[in-house]
Protein backbone atom coordinates (compact mmCIF):
# COMPACT_ATOMS: atom_id res chain seq x y z
CA UNK A 1 0.00 0.00 0.00
CA UNK A 2 1.43 3.36 -1.06
CA UNK A 3 1.66 5.70 1.94
CA UNK A 4 3.84 8.52 0.58
CA UNK A 5 4.91 9.86 -2.82
CA UNK A 6 6.99 12.86 -3.84
CA UNK A 7 7.91 13.75 -7.43
CA UNK A 8 10.48 16.06 -8.97
CA UNK A 9 11.43 16.60 -12.61
CA UNK A 10 13.89 13.68 -12.55
CA UNK A 11 12.96 11.52 -9.54
CA UNK A 12 10.04 9.87 -7.78
CA UNK A 13 10.30 8.93 -4.12
CA UNK A 14 7.75 6.50 -2.69
CA UNK A 15 7.14 4.77 0.62
CA UNK A 16 5.03 1.63 0.70
CA UNK A 17 3.76 -0.72 3.37
CA UNK A 18 4.53 -4.19 2.04
CA UNK A 19 3.67 -7.48 3.78
CA UNK A 20 5.99 -8.55 6.60
CA UNK A 21 6.82 -12.18 5.81
CA UNK A 22 8.71 -12.87 9.05
CA UNK A 23 6.92 -11.02 11.86
CA UNK A 24 8.80 -10.81 15.15
CA UNK A 25 6.91 -9.56 18.16
CA UNK A 26 9.18 -11.28 20.67
CA UNK A 27 9.52 -7.94 22.47
CA UNK A 28 5.73 -7.79 23.09
CA UNK A 29 5.89 -9.35 26.57
CA UNK A 30 2.27 -8.63 27.45
CA UNK A 31 0.69 -9.47 24.09
CA UNK A 32 -0.90 -6.01 24.02
CA UNK A 33 0.69 -5.05 20.69
CA UNK A 34 -0.52 -8.26 19.04
CA UNK A 35 -4.04 -7.51 20.32
CA UNK A 36 -3.87 -4.01 18.83
CA UNK A 37 -2.72 -5.46 15.49
CA UNK A 38 -5.47 -8.07 15.53
CA UNK A 39 -8.06 -5.36 16.33
CA UNK A 40 -6.85 -3.22 13.41
CA UNK A 41 -5.47 -0.35 15.51
CA UNK A 42 -1.89 -1.00 14.37
CA UNK A 43 -0.41 -2.27 11.12
CA UNK A 44 2.50 -4.73 11.11
CA UNK A 45 4.45 -4.30 7.87
CA UNK A 46 7.76 -3.98 6.09
CA UNK A 47 8.46 -0.39 4.98
CA UNK A 48 9.86 0.02 1.46
CA UNK A 49 11.29 3.39 0.40
CA UNK A 50 12.17 3.67 -3.30
CA UNK A 51 13.79 6.35 -5.42
CA UNK A 52 13.20 6.01 -9.16
CA UNK A 53 15.07 8.06 -11.79
CA UNK A 54 13.29 9.16 -14.97
CA UNK A 55 15.49 6.64 -16.83
CA UNK A 56 13.77 3.82 -14.94
CA UNK A 57 16.70 3.09 -12.63
CA UNK A 58 15.31 2.37 -9.16
CA UNK A 59 16.79 1.67 -5.72
CA UNK A 60 14.96 0.62 -2.56
CA UNK A 61 15.56 0.42 1.17
CA UNK A 62 13.57 -1.87 3.47
CA UNK A 63 12.80 -1.89 7.19
CA UNK A 64 10.96 -4.89 8.55
CA UNK A 65 8.72 -5.47 11.55
CA UNK A 66 7.27 -1.95 11.62
CA UNK A 67 4.30 -1.49 13.96
CA UNK A 68 2.45 1.80 13.48
CA UNK A 69 -1.04 3.15 13.09
CA UNK A 70 -1.91 3.39 9.40
CA UNK A 71 0.05 6.26 7.82
CA UNK A 72 1.93 7.17 11.03
CA UNK A 73 5.26 5.92 9.67
CA UNK A 74 5.64 9.01 7.46
CA UNK A 75 4.01 11.66 9.70
CA UNK A 76 6.07 14.40 11.40
CA UNK A 77 7.28 13.25 14.79
CA UNK A 78 7.29 9.62 13.66
CA UNK A 79 9.76 10.14 10.84
CA UNK A 80 13.07 9.05 12.35
CA UNK A 81 13.21 5.73 10.48
CA UNK A 82 11.48 7.14 7.40
CA UNK A 83 13.93 10.06 7.10
CA UNK A 84 16.88 7.73 7.52
CA UNK A 85 15.56 5.38 4.82
CA UNK A 86 14.98 8.31 2.43
CA UNK A 87 18.56 9.51 2.97
CA UNK A 88 19.96 6.03 2.39
CA UNK A 89 17.91 5.54 -0.79
CA UNK A 90 18.98 8.95 -2.17
CA UNK A 91 22.63 8.19 -1.39
CA UNK A 92 22.34 4.81 -3.17
CA UNK A 93 20.72 6.48 -6.19
CA UNK A 94 23.55 9.05 -6.36
CA UNK A 95 26.09 6.24 -6.19
CA UNK A 96 24.31 4.22 -8.92
CA UNK A 97 24.04 7.24 -11.24
CA UNK A 98 27.70 8.11 -10.69
CA UNK A 99 28.70 4.51 -11.39
CA UNK A 100 26.73 4.61 -14.68
CA UNK A 101 28.42 7.88 -15.69
CA UNK A 102 31.85 6.36 -15.02
CA UNK A 103 31.13 3.09 -16.83
CA UNK A 104 33.39 2.74 -19.87
CA UNK A 105 31.69 2.05 -23.18
CA UNK A 106 33.54 -0.48 -25.32
CA UNK A 107 33.33 -0.39 -29.07
CA UNK A 108 31.98 -3.53 -30.68
C-alpha positions as CSV (number, residue, x, y, z in Angstrom):
1,X,0.0,0.0,0.0
2,X,1.4,3.4,-1.1
3,X,1.7,5.7,1.9
4,X,3.8,8.5,0.6
5,X,4.9,9.9,-2.8
6,X,7.0,12.9,-3.8
7,X,7.9,13.8,-7.4
8,X,10.5,16.1,-9.0
9,X,11.4,16.6,-12.6
10,X,13.9,13.7,-12.5
11,X,13.0,11.5,-9.5
12,X,10.0,9.9,-7.8
13,X,10.3,8.9,-4.1
14,X,7.7,6.5,-2.7
15,X,7.1,4.8,0.6
16,X,5.0,1.6,0.7
17,X,3.8,-0.7,3.4
18,X,4.5,-4.2,2.0
19,X,3.7,-7.5,3.8
20,X,6.0,-8.6,6.6
21,X,6.8,-12.2,5.8
22,X,8.7,-12.9,9.0
23,X,6.9,-11.0,11.9
24,X,8.8,-10.8,15.2
25,X,6.9,-9.6,18.2
26,X,9.2,-11.3,20.7
27,X,9.5,-7.9,22.5
28,X,5.7,-7.8,23.1
29,X,5.9,-9.3,26.6
30,X,2.3,-8.6,27.5
31,X,0.7,-9.5,24.1
32,X,-0.9,-6.0,24.0
33,X,0.7,-5.0,20.7
34,X,-0.5,-8.3,19.0
35,X,-4.0,-7.5,20.3
36,X,-3.9,-4.0,18.8
37,X,-2.7,-5.5,15.5
38,X,-5.5,-8.1,15.5
39,X,-8.1,-5.4,16.3
40,X,-6.8,-3.2,13.4
41,X,-5.5,-0.4,15.5
42,X,-1.9,-1.0,14.4
43,X,-0.4,-2.3,11.1
44,X,2.5,-4.7,11.1
45,X,4.4,-4.3,7.9
46,X,7.8,-4.0,6.1
47,X,8.5,-0.4,5.0
48,X,9.9,0.0,1.5
49,X,11.3,3.4,0.4
50,X,12.2,3.7,-3.3
51,X,13.8,6.4,-5.4
52,X,13.2,6.0,-9.2
53,X,15.1,8.1,-11.8
54,X,13.3,9.2,-15.0
55,X,15.5,6.6,-16.8
56,X,13.8,3.8,-14.9
57,X,16.7,3.1,-12.6
58,X,15.3,2.4,-9.2
59,X,16.8,1.7,-5.7
60,X,15.0,0.6,-2.6
61,X,15.6,0.4,1.2
62,X,13.6,-1.9,3.5
63,X,12.8,-1.9,7.2
64,X,11.0,-4.9,8.5
65,X,8.7,-5.5,11.5
66,X,7.3,-1.9,11.6
67,X,4.3,-1.5,14.0
68,X,2.4,1.8,13.5
69,X,-1.0,3.1,13.1
70,X,-1.9,3.4,9.4
71,X,0.1,6.3,7.8
72,X,1.9,7.2,11.0
73,X,5.3,5.9,9.7
74,X,5.6,9.0,7.5
75,X,4.0,11.7,9.7
76,X,6.1,14.4,11.4
77,X,7.3,13.2,14.8
78,X,7.3,9.6,13.7
79,X,9.8,10.1,10.8
80,X,13.1,9.1,12.4
81,X,13.2,5.7,10.5
82,X,11.5,7.1,7.4
83,X,13.9,10.1,7.1
84,X,16.9,7.7,7.5
85,X,15.6,5.4,4.8
86,X,15.0,8.3,2.4
87,X,18.6,9.5,3.0
88,X,20.0,6.0,2.4
89,X,17.9,5.5,-0.8
90,X,19.0,9.0,-2.2
91,X,22.6,8.2,-1.4
92,X,22.3,4.8,-3.2
93,X,20.7,6.5,-6.2
94,X,23.5,9.0,-6.4
95,X,26.1,6.2,-6.2
96,X,24.3,4.2,-8.9
97,X,24.0,7.2,-11.2
98,X,27.7,8.1,-10.7
99,X,28.7,4.5,-11.4
100,X,26.7,4.6,-14.7
101,X,28.4,7.9,-15.7
102,X,31.9,6.4,-15.0
103,X,31.1,3.1,-16.8
104,X,33.4,2.7,-19.9
105,X,31.7,2.1,-23.2
106,X,33.5,-0.5,-25.3
107,X,33.3,-0.4,-29.1
108,X,32.0,-3.5,-30.7
